[in-house]
Amino acid sequence: MSITESQSLFEKAKQYIPGGVNSPVRAFRAVGGSPIFIKLAKGPYIYDEDGNQYLEFINSWGPMILGHAHELIEKAVSDAIQNSFSFGAPTRKEVEMAELIVSMVPSVEKVRMVNSGTEATMSAIRVARGYTRRDKMIKFEGCYHGHGDSFLIAAGSGAVTMGVPDSPGVTKGVANDTLTAPFNDLVALEQLIDANRGRIAALILEPVVGNMGCVLPKEGYLEAIRSLCTKEGIVLIFDEVMTGFRLSKGGAQERFGIVPDMTTMGKIIGGGMPVGAYGGKREIMDCVSPAGPVYQAGTLSGNPIAMSAGLAMLRYLDAHPEVYMRLDEVGNTITAGFKTSLQKLGLNYTINHIGSMFTLFMTDQPVTDFTSAKAADLPLFGRYFQAMLRRGIYLAPSQFESLFFSYALENAHIQQLIEANEEALREVI
């Protein structure tokens, strides 16, 4: 059997890059086989180095909400690079971006641009600690907030996919200051807060989890967390790196009507370029240097190319509410189609879905937290992934990742996905 170009590239990559990839989930270890190396993407499609076309449902892990290489984003980037690539100095576009984010996100009165979601969450925790003069933080089992040391305790997504939920290199001191609670368990959270009263600076969570697969909050859960944090003086941080500007133009906090104290953002606000941001109440954000004593800096923060791409994206979303109506319609249609196929095949697998976020879990039990997510049949998911790939459907190569639908999907694409899903399930069960 001849070796493919992707296989050849992977073998070469392993000589120079740890594991052959620059982010662990990309290695395909959870689904078997070798990773596919992507050459280009347009609209709902990606194309690999061997010339194969795939209908794709990762969308660069969320930011391509309008589809790949949207003409508005392409033009914004093309225009911006005429003025050079980076200045390391203030620009007009940073101000315009900050003003736009403040106008769209309910919790944000001031915002600081950074370069990734990880940088945003790390910075938000530091600011919360500086603001409260407390050390401890609460995160939830299976929620992934990037690879900062504090967040690799009971992390989801790539960490559990690779079988390393608690990473070597994280010090005992960091671990001692990181408290963990099961998602959707209010009693456990109340007990954790009671046991550490007056010492907790921040509570951070994904309001809709995307990093143990898509997991929704139970009714009233976010409201209860908001009340607890207000009562105890804990800074409530919504990690909206995935949900921000995706579940609505104001993110999950607008969709659920819950206003956190701080919000972390990424993905969509760069239109696909590397970018992140954190923001929140004025009195908290004024703790950030040079306004306040909490130091955080970055040469590429507010990069003009990323700002140009992000402005084009956010301005379009702000002006076109029909994007969110269509994405809800797409999500509902795909969910209904998958459920029909499952019933036809006599299967009772779990589907979690909200708006344009979606996960089919290979388990017949409800998935409401990290423990129930891990009960899924992972070998079965790997076989299913490969069966879908053979049918030209590119899914996230892990059971513990949400899929993301884009505005570029047409009805024919949706039908193609539904039909491929039924064929793949017939093959692997």
BELKA-V264354 format. One record per pair of residues at least 4 apart in sequence whose ideal C-beta (glycine too) atoms are under 7 Angstrom apart, sorted by the first residue. I is the first residue (numbers start at 1). GAP is how many residues later the second one is. If there is no record, write none. Layout:
BEGIN
I|GAP ; I|GAP
END
This chain:
BEGIN
3|4 ; 3|5 ; 4|4 ; 4|46 ; 5|4 ; 5|44 ; 5|45 ; 6|4 ; 6|28 ; 6|29 ; 6|30 ; 6|31 ; 6|42 ; 6|43 ; 6|44 ; 7|4 ; 7|27 ; 8|4 ; 9|4 ; 9|28 ; 9|40 ; 10|4 ; 10|10 ; 10|24 ; 10|25 ; 13|4 ; 13|7 ; 13|8 ; 14|5 ; 14|6 ; 17|4 ; 17|5 ; 19|5 ; 19|8 ; 20|7 ; 21|5 ; 21|6 ; 21|14 ; 23|135 ; 24|134 ; 24|137 ; 24|138 ; 25|132 ; 25|133 ; 25|136 ; 25|372 ; 25|373 ; 25|376 ; 26|9 ; 27|8 ; 28|4 ; 28|5 ; 28|6 ; 28|7 ; 28|369 ; 29|133 ; 30|131 ; 30|348 ; 30|352 ; 30|367 ; 30|368 ; 31|351 ; 31|354 ; 31|355 ; 31|366 ; 32|350 ; 32|354 ; 33|353 ; 36|12 ; 37|11 ; 37|12 ; 38|8 ; 38|10 ; 39|8 ; 39|9 ; 39|10 ; 40|7 ; 41|4 ; 41|5 ; 41|6 ; 41|27 ; 41|28 ; 42|26 ; 42|27 ; 43|24 ; 43|25 ; 43|365 ; 44|11 ; 44|12 ; 44|23 ; 44|362 ; 44|364 ; 44|365 ; 44|369 ; 45|8 ; 45|9 ; 45|10 ; 45|11 ; 46|8 ; 46|10 ; 46|22 ; 46|348 ; 47|4 ; 47|5 ; 47|6 ; 48|4 ; 53|339 ; 54|338 ; 54|339 ; 54|340 ; 55|337 ; 55|338 ; 55|339 ; 55|358 ; 55|361 ; 55|362 ; 56|338 ; 57|337 ; 57|338 ; 57|346 ; 57|347 ; 57|348 ; 58|336 ; 58|338 ; 58|346 ; 59|4 ; 59|5 ; 59|345 ; 59|347 ; 60|4 ; 60|212 ; 61|206 ; 62|180 ; 62|184 ; 62|205 ; 62|206 ; 62|342 ; 63|204 ; 63|205 ; 63|207 ; 63|208 ; 63|209 ; 64|4 ; 64|208 ; 64|342 ; 65|181 ; 65|203 ; 65|341 ; 65|342 ; 66|4 ; 66|250 ; 66|340 ; 66|341 ; 66|342 ; 67|339 ; 67|340 ; 67|341 ; 69|5 ; 70|4 ; 71|4 ; 72|4 ; 72|240 ; 72|244 ; 73|4 ; 73|198 ; 73|199 ; 73|236 ; 73|239 ; 73|240 ; 74|4 ; 75|4 ; 76|4 ; 76|232 ; 76|233 ; 76|235 ; 76|236 ; 77|4 ; 77|228 ; 77|231 ; 77|232 ; 79|229 ; 80|224 ; 80|225 ; 80|228 ; 81|4 ; 81|224 ; 83|221 ; 85|220 ; 86|214 ; 86|217 ; 86|218 ; 87|4 ; 87|217 ; 88|211 ; 90|4 ; 91|211 ; 91|213 ; 91|216 ; 92|4 ; 93|4 ; 93|211 ; 93|214 ; 93|215 ; 93|218 ; 94|4 ; 94|19 ; 94|208 ; 94|213 ; 95|4 ; 96|4 ; 96|215 ; 97|4 ; 97|16 ; 97|210 ; 97|213 ; 97|214 ; 98|4 ; 98|13 ; 99|4 ; 100|4 ; 100|211 ; 100|214 ; 100|215 ; 101|4 ; 101|7 ; 101|10 ; 101|176 ; 101|178 ; 102|6 ; 102|7 ; 102|9 ; 104|145 ; 104|146 ; 104|210 ; 104|214 ; 105|145 ; 105|146 ; 105|158 ; 105|174 ; 106|144 ; 106|147 ; 106|148 ; 106|153 ; 107|146 ; 107|152 ; 107|153 ; 107|154 ; 107|155 ; 107|156 ; 107|173 ; 108|155 ; 108|171 ; 108|172 ; 109|171 ; 109|172 ; 109|173 ; 109|176 ; 110|169 ; 110|172 ; 110|175 ; 111|166 ; 111|168 ; 112|165 ; 112|166 ; 112|167 ; 112|176 ; 112|184 ; 113|164 ; 113|188 ; 113|189 ; 114|5 ; 114|6 ; 114|9 ; 114|162 ; 114|163 ; 114|164 ; 114|184 ; 114|187 ; 115|4 ; 115|159 ; 115|160 ; 115|161 ; 115|183 ; 115|185 ; 115|186 ; 116|4 ; 116|150 ; 116|158 ; 116|160 ; 117|4 ; 117|29 ; 117|124 ; 117|147 ; 117|149 ; 117|150 ; 117|159 ; 118|4 ; 118|28 ; 118|29 ; 118|30 ; 119|4 ; 119|157 ; 120|4 ; 120|121 ; 120|144 ; 120|145 ; 120|146 ; 120|156 ; 120|157 ; 120|158 ; 121|4 ; 121|24 ; 121|25 ; 121|27 ; 121|30 ; 121|83 ; 121|118 ; 121|143 ; 122|4 ; 122|24 ; 122|26 ; 123|4 ; 123|155 ; 123|173 ; 124|4 ; 124|113 ; 124|138 ; 124|140 ; 124|154 ; 125|4 ; 125|12 ; 125|25 ; 125|77 ; 125|79 ; 126|4 ; 126|168 ; 126|170 ; 127|4 ; 127|157 ; 127|160 ; 127|161 ; 127|167 ; 128|4 ; 128|73 ; 128|74 ; 128|107 ; 128|109 ; 128|134 ; 129|5 ; 129|6 ; 129|72 ; 130|157 ; 130|163 ; 130|164 ; 131|104 ; 131|153 ; 131|156 ; 132|69 ; 132|101 ; 132|103 ; 134|65 ; 134|66 ; 134|67 ; 135|42 ; 135|64 ; 135|66 ; 136|41 ; 136|43 ; 136|60 ; 136|63 ; 136|64 ; 136|65 ; 137|13 ; 137|40 ; 137|41 ; 137|42 ; 137|63 ; 137|64 ; 137|65 ; 137|67 ; 138|41 ; 138|43 ; 138|54 ; 138|62 ; 138|65 ; 139|4 ; 139|6 ; 139|12 ; 139|14 ; 139|39 ; 139|41 ; 139|65 ; 140|40 ; 140|41 ; 140|42 ; 140|43 ; 140|65 ; 141|13 ; 141|39 ; 141|41 ; 141|42 ; 141|228 ; 141|229 ; 142|12 ; 142|14 ; 142|41 ; 142|67 ; 142|69 ; 142|70 ; 142|227 ; 142|228 ; 142|231 ; 143|13 ; 143|40 ; 143|62 ; 143|63 ; 143|66 ; 143|68 ; 144|7 ; 144|11 ; 144|12 ; 144|13 ; 144|15 ; 144|67 ; 145|6 ; 145|59 ; 145|94 ; 146|5 ; 147|5 ; 149|21 ; 149|25 ; 150|24 ; 150|28 ; 151|4 ; 152|7 ; 152|14 ; 152|15 ; 152|18 ; 153|13 ; 153|17 ; 153|22 ; 153|25 ; 153|27 ; 154|11 ; 154|26 ; 155|4 ; 155|10 ; 156|4 ; 156|55 ; 156|56 ; 156|214 ; 156|244 ; 157|4 ; 157|54 ; 157|243 ; 157|244 ; 158|4 ; 159|5 ; 159|6 ; 159|8 ; 160|5 ; 160|240 ; 161|237 ; 161|239 ; 166|4 ; 170|4 ; 170|5 ; 171|4 ; 172|4 ; 173|4 ; 174|4 ; 179|13 ; 179|17 ; 181|4 ; 181|7 ; 181|8 ; 181|11 ; 182|6 ; 182|187 ; 182|188 ; 182|189 ; 183|26 ; 183|32 ; 183|186 ; 183|187 ; 184|33 ; 184|34 ; 184|37 ; 184|184 ; 184|185 ; 185|4 ; 185|184 ; 186|4 ; 186|35 ; 186|38 ; 187|4 ; 188|4 ; 189|4 ; 190|4 ; 190|38 ; 191|4 ; 192|4 ; 193|4 ; 193|7 ; 193|35 ; 193|39 ; 196|4 ; 197|35 ; 200|32 ; 200|34 ; 201|34 ; 202|32 ; 202|33 ; 202|35 ; 203|22 ; 203|26 ; 203|31 ; 203|33 ; 203|34 ; 204|33 ; 204|35 ; 205|33 ; 205|34 ; 206|4 ; 206|5 ; 206|33 ; 206|36 ; 206|37 ; 207|10 ; 207|15 ; 207|31 ; 207|33 ; 207|36 ; 207|45 ; 207|46 ; 207|49 ; 208|6 ; 208|8 ; 208|9 ; 208|35 ; 208|39 ; 208|44 ; 208|146 ; 208|149 ; 209|5 ; 209|6 ; 210|4 ; 210|32 ; 210|147 ; 210|192 ; 211|189 ; 212|158 ; 212|161 ; 212|188 ; 213|139 ; 213|146 ; 213|148 ; 213|154 ; 213|160 ; 213|186 ; 213|187 ; 213|188 ; 213|189 ; 214|138 ; 214|139 ; 214|140 ; 214|143 ; 214|144 ; 214|145 ; 214|188 ; 215|137 ; 215|152 ; 215|153 ; 215|154 ; 215|158 ; 216|136 ; 216|138 ; 217|4 ; 217|5 ; 218|150 ; 220|4 ; 221|4 ; 222|4 ; 222|34 ; 222|36 ; 223|4 ; 223|35 ; 224|4 ; 225|4 ; 225|11 ; 226|4 ; 226|10 ; 226|32 ; 227|4 ; 228|4 ; 229|5 ; 229|7 ; 235|26 ; 235|27 ; 235|49 ; 236|24 ; 236|25 ; 237|23 ; 237|24 ; 237|25 ; 237|27 ; 238|14 ; 238|15 ; 238|22 ; 238|25 ; 239|25 ; 240|4 ; 240|11 ; 240|12 ; 240|23 ; 240|24 ; 240|25 ; 241|23 ; 241|24 ; 241|25 ; 241|26 ; 242|4 ; 242|25 ; 243|4 ; 243|8 ; 243|9 ; 244|7 ; 244|21 ; 244|24 ; 245|4 ; 245|6 ; 245|23 ; 245|24 ; 245|69 ; 245|72 ; 246|22 ; 246|109 ; 246|110 ; 247|4 ; 247|5 ; 247|8 ; 247|107 ; 247|108 ; 248|6 ; 248|7 ; 248|76 ; 249|68 ; 249|69 ; 249|75 ; 250|4 ; 252|4 ; 253|5 ; 253|6 ; 253|7 ; 253|10 ; 261|19 ; 261|20 ; 261|23 ; 262|16 ; 262|17 ; 262|18 ; 262|22 ; 263|16 ; 263|17 ; 264|14 ; 265|4 ; 265|11 ; 265|12 ; 266|9 ; 266|10 ; 268|45 ; 269|6 ; 269|8 ; 269|41 ; 269|45 ; 270|4 ; 270|5 ; 270|36 ; 270|39 ; 270|40 ; 271|38 ; 271|39 ; 271|41 ; 271|42 ; 272|37 ; 273|32 ; 273|33 ; 273|36 ; 274|32 ; 275|31 ; 275|35 ; 279|6 ; 280|4 ; 280|5 ; 281|4 ; 282|4 ; 286|5 ; 286|6 ; 287|5 ; 287|6 ; 287|7 ; 288|4 ; 288|6 ; 288|8 ; 289|4 ; 289|5 ; 289|6 ; 289|7 ; 302|5 ; 303|4 ; 304|4 ; 305|4 ; 306|4 ; 307|4 ; 308|4 ; 309|4 ; 310|4 ; 311|4 ; 312|4 ; 313|4 ; 314|4 ; 315|4 ; 316|4 ; 317|6 ; 321|4 ; 322|4 ; 323|4 ; 323|84 ; 324|4 ; 325|4 ; 326|4 ; 326|81 ; 327|4 ; 327|28 ; 327|29 ; 327|78 ; 327|80 ; 328|4 ; 328|27 ; 329|4 ; 330|4 ; 330|26 ; 330|75 ; 330|79 ; 330|84 ; 331|4 ; 331|22 ; 331|24 ; 331|25 ; 331|27 ; 331|74 ; 332|4 ; 333|4 ; 333|81 ; 334|4 ; 334|24 ; 334|80 ; 334|83 ; 334|84 ; 335|4 ; 335|16 ; 335|18 ; 335|23 ; 336|4 ; 337|4 ; 337|81 ; 338|4 ; 338|13 ; 338|22 ; 338|80 ; 338|83 ; 339|4 ; 339|12 ; 340|4 ; 341|4 ; 341|77 ; 341|80 ; 341|81 ; 341|84 ; 342|5 ; 342|6 ; 342|7 ; 345|80 ; 345|81 ; 345|84 ; 347|78 ; 347|82 ; 348|16 ; 349|11 ; 349|12 ; 349|13 ; 349|14 ; 349|15 ; 350|11 ; 350|13 ; 350|14 ; 350|15 ; 350|16 ; 350|17 ; 351|9 ; 352|7 ; 352|9 ; 352|15 ; 353|4 ; 353|5 ; 356|48 ; 356|49 ; 357|45 ; 357|47 ; 358|44 ; 358|45 ; 358|47 ; 359|43 ; 359|44 ; 361|6 ; 361|12 ; 361|15 ; 361|38 ; 362|14 ; 362|15 ; 362|18 ; 362|19 ; 362|37 ; 363|4 ; 363|12 ; 363|13 ; 363|14 ; 365|7 ; 365|10 ; 366|6 ; 367|5 ; 367|6 ; 368|4 ; 369|4 ; 370|4 ; 373|27 ; 376|5 ; 376|23 ; 377|4 ; 378|4 ; 378|21 ; 379|4 ; 380|4 ; 380|48 ; 381|4 ; 381|18 ; 382|4 ; 383|4 ; 383|45 ; 384|4 ; 384|40 ; 384|41 ; 384|44 ; 385|4 ; 385|10 ; 385|12 ; 386|4 ; 387|4 ; 387|37 ; 387|40 ; 387|41 ; 388|5 ; 388|7 ; 388|32 ; 388|36 ; 389|4 ; 389|5 ; 391|29 ; 391|32 ; 391|33 ; 393|24 ; 393|27 ; 395|8 ; 396|5 ; 396|7 ; 405|4 ; 409|4 ; 409|5 ; 411|4 ; 412|4 ; 413|4 ; 414|4 ; 415|4 ; 416|4 ; 417|4 ; 418|4 ; 419|4 ; 420|4 ; 421|4 ; 422|4 ; 423|4 ; 424|4 ; 425|4
END
